């Protein structure tokens, strides 16, 4: 309630101030991390986190030699993190996986804060951006089921944000993310497409179309690439997953094809508007990538639902860099729009919290409201 009060006071006085803006970011991020610390991890939930890729893999660290463990399974960087985590937590999986979830939240929120500082927009925009992480029900509910992908994408987003805001390329982090979850290779490919870093105006439209065509060719060549790396187990697994065309989504509890076309159409329209009206360079990459991903989702929806489900879910990491900045030059309309984002996602989160993924992943919201910071921590 203290955090909510602080947000309201800050939003009424919607002026930039380094100290209070940083405190605002820190409190919202702290809240989101503390909520994650209460997440309940136990078998029998509608989730696959306790299978061999998560809990089963973690437990093998105590009985497997280091090199066999790290390089004998898929995603070697994820294996390395599990191996170190096993000994740091004395084999307590709940502590380890909660830590991963908290780090994921922090990387995502810190990236938004760095990006927001670069855009020089008002604090209300920052709150709206953070709300699309802290109060986005689908993001919170899916975090337990696609933990590796979420963790990897949070690292990717941080590395991309550093590139956008400070012009530094953190290759180590980008490549590490690819070997935490192979889906990150998709974002690495997008990062390497130079036209996506520029404003897609008339002069760059041809390059953009070439980039889209090149991306489509890459997806078509996934089976061939998979065969080329078939001798390297962790790479072969990843490309097999990327190329897999299924008749249904990977997990119906995570992904529903129904809203895809409507959501994609709305986001394509929003991105097109941003591209048409925004001249500031900082907005180019994330807006362009979101437009590309939504277009690819529509094109492949009827043939490659397995791949599309991953692409579509990953939009949640791009939305906070685009949606709150729509019409930012129209002061009153932008303020109304960002207030709507905060209220809509905040109220929706509170109403649906106890039923996230069918319930059972968090303590009841009523009990969380009564927690002090010490209850959360200890």
N, C-alpha and C positions, 0 to 999 in steps of 0.2 A: 504493500500500500504506500510505503514511503517512496518507492520508485515511481509509481503511478502519479503521486502528488508532484514529485519533482518534474516529471515529463509535462504535466499540465501547466505548471508554473513556467517552465522553459518555453513551451509552445505559445503561451499567451504573450511572452516577451520574445518574439521570434527573430532575435538578432544574434549574429555570430559573436562568440566570445570563446577564446581558446580554452580557458580553464573549465567553464561550465559545459562547453560542448564535449570536451574530453571526458568530464565526469558523467555526462549523459550517456555517451557511448559505453563507458566502463560499467555503469550500473545496469544498463539493459543487457550487456554481454554477460555480466556476472549473474543476473537473473536467469538467463537462458542456460548457462553452465550449471547453476545450482539445481535447476529443474532436471537437467540430464543426470545429475548425481543421484536422483531418487529413482531413476528408471529401474524396473524390475526385470532381471534376466533369469528366466527359468524355463525348462523344457515344457512342451505342451502348448505353447502360445502359437498363434498363426504367424509363424516366422521360420526362417531357415538358419538363424544365427548359431544354433547349437549343432550344426552339421559339421562335416569334416573341414570345411573352409574356415570355420570360426573356432568353436569350443574344442572340437575334435583335434584340429590342427594345433591349437594352443597346448593341449595336454601332452601331445607327442614330443614337445620340446624337452621335457624332463627325461626322456628315455632315448633320445636320438643325438648322435654326434653333430657338432655344429655345422660342418660343411655338408653333411648328408641332409640335414634339416633345411638349411637355407637354399641349397641348389637342387634338392631332390623332389621338391614340390613346386606347384605353380607360383608365380609372383614372388621372386626371391626377396625383394625389399620388405614385403609384407611378412614373409617368413622370418627375416632378420628382426623386425620389430617384435614379432611374437616371441622369438627366442629370448631377446633381451627382457621383454615384458614379463615372461614367465619367471625369471629369476628375481627381477625387481619386486614383483608382487608375491613372491613365495608360492607361485602356482595358483593364485586366486584369480580366476577368470573374470569374475564380476568386477573387481577393481580395475583390471586391465581394460576391459571393453568399455567401462564407464569412462575411463581416462581417454580412450580413443574418441568416444562420442563428444566429450568436453573439448578436446583439442580441435575436433572438426568444427564445432560451433565457434570456437575462438578464432580459428583461421578465417572462417567465413565472415564473421562480424568485423574483424580487424581489417580485412580487405575492403569491406564496405566503407569503413571509417577513412582509410587512406584515399580511396577513390573520391569520397564526398569532399574531403579537404581540397583535393585537386580541382574539383568542379566549382568551388567557391559559391555554393548555394546555401540556403538558409537551414537552420537546425531542424525544422519540420521535415525537410527532405531526408535528413539523416535518420530521424525517427521512423519515417515511412520505409526507408531501406532496411533498417534493422528489424522492423515489424515483419518483413517478408522472410526473415529467418526465425526470429523468436516466436512469432505468432502464426506462422504458416503451418496449419494443421497437417497437411500432406508431407511437408518436410520433416516435421517432428515424428509423425507416425511411421514414416518409411525408414527412418534413420537406423532402427534396429535390424531391418531386413536387408538393407543394402549398405551395411556399415563400411565395407571396403571401398565401394564406389563413392560413397559420400566423403569418406576420409581423403581418398585420392583427389576428388574434384575440389575439395576445399584447399588442398595444396596447390593444385593447378590454378585455381582462381587467385590465390595469393601471389603466385609467381607471375601470372598475367597482369595483375594489378600493379606489381612493382615495375613491370615493363612499361605499362601505360603511364604511371605517375612519375617514375624516376629514370626511365629509359635504361634499365638494367635487366639483362636476361639471365635469370637464375636457371641455367640448364640443368644443374644438379637436381633441383627440386622437380622440374618438369619431367626429367627422365625417371627420377625416383617414383613419382606418382604413377608413371606408366607401368612400373613393376610392383606397384601396390595393387592396382586394378588396370587390366589391359585396356579397358574402355578409354582411359586417359589418352591413348594414342590418337583417338579421334580429335581431341582438342589440340594435341601437338601438331597434327596435320593442319588443322585450321589456323593455328598460330603461324605456321610456315607459309601460308598463303598471303602474300604481301598486299594484294588489293583489299583484303578485309581490314587492314589497318588504316585505310584511307576513306575519305568520304565518297560514297558511291554516287557521285554526280555523273553528268553526261560524259566527262572525259574518262572516268574510270569504269563506266558501265560495261564496256567490252571486256576489260580485264576481269570484272566481277563475273560476267557470264562464263568466261574461260575458267575461272576458279570453281564455279559451280559444276561445270562440266568435268573438270579435273577431279573434284570430290566424288562425283558420281562414278567416274572411272575407277577410282580407288576402291569404292565399295564393291564394284563389279569384279575387281581383281583380288578381293579378299581370299577366295578359295585358292587361287594360284599362289598368293603370298603365304598362305597357311601350309601349302605343300613345300614351299622353299625352306620354311623354318621347321619342318616336321621333325627334324632331328634334335631340336632344342625343346625339351618338354614344356617348359613354362611359356615359351613363345607360341608353340603349337596350340596349346590349350586356349590361349587368349584369342588367337585368330580364328580358331574353330568356333568360339563363342560369338565373335563379331560377325562371322559369315552365316551363322545359323539362321535359316528362314523357317519360321514355325507357323502353324495354322492358328495358334493362339498366343496370347502374351506369355512372357516368361512366368509370371505369377499374377493370377487374377486378383489377389488381395492387394497387390501393389499398383497394378496398372489396369485401367479400363479404357478400351478404345473409343467408347461412346463420345466423350467430350472432346476428343482430339481435334476433329475438324473445326468445331466452333472455336476452341481455344486457339488453334493455329491461325485461323482466319483473323481473329481479333488481334493477335500478337503481330502477325504480318502487317496489318494495317497500322498498328502503333509504331512498329519499327520503320515502316515506310514514311510515316509522318515525321518521326525523329530524323531520319536521313534527309528528308526534304527541307526541314526547317532549322536544323542544328548545324552551326558552323564550327563549334568548338571541337578540336581534335580528340580530346579525351573520351568523347562519346562514340567514336567511330567503331572501334573493334567489337565491344560487347553488343552494340546494336546490330551490327552486320552479322555477327555470329548467331545471335538469336533469330534473326530473319532467315539465315541459311538453314539452321536446324529445323525451324518450323516448316520451311518449304520442303526439305528432305523428308520430314515425317509424313507430310501429306502425300508426297510422291511414292513413298515406300510402304504406306500404311496397309495396303491390301496384299502385299507380297512378303514383307519382312517384319512381322510384328515383334519378333524377338529383338531385333536391332532397334526398331522404332521405339519400343518400350524404354530402352536405355537412353536413347536420344531425347525422348519426350520428358522423362523424369529429370534429366540433367538441366532442363529449362529452369528449374527452381533455383539453380545457382547463378543464372543470368538475369532473372527478373529484377532482383534488387538493384542492379546496375543500369536498368533501363526504365522500368515502369514509374518510379518516383520522379523521374526527370522530364517526363512528358509535359509540354507546355510550360516549362520553367520560366520562360520570358514573359508569360502572361500572369502577373503577380497574383491577382485575386482568384483566377481560375485554377492556377497551380496550387494555391493554398487550400482551396476547397477540395481539389483532387487528392492531395496528399493526406488531408484530414480524413477523407473517405477511405483511403487505403488503411490507415491506422485503425479507424473505428471498425471497418468491415472485418479485417483479419483478426483484430483483437477480440471483438465480441464473438465472432465465429469460433475462435480458439477456446474461449472460456466456456461457451455453450457445449462444444463438442469434446472437450478435453477428456472427460471420463469415458468416452466411447471410442477413443483413438484405436484403430485396428481391432475393434471389438471389445476394448477394455482390458485391464489386467497388466498393462505395461507401466503404469504409474500409480502411486497412491491416489486416493480420491482428491479432487481439487479442493474440497472443503477442508481436508486436513492440511494440505499444502499452504492454504491461506493462513493457517495458524502457526506455521513454522517461523521461528526467528532465524537469523543467519547462522546462529550456532547449531540449531537443529539440523539445518541443511548440511553443515560441514561435518558435524560429529555424529 
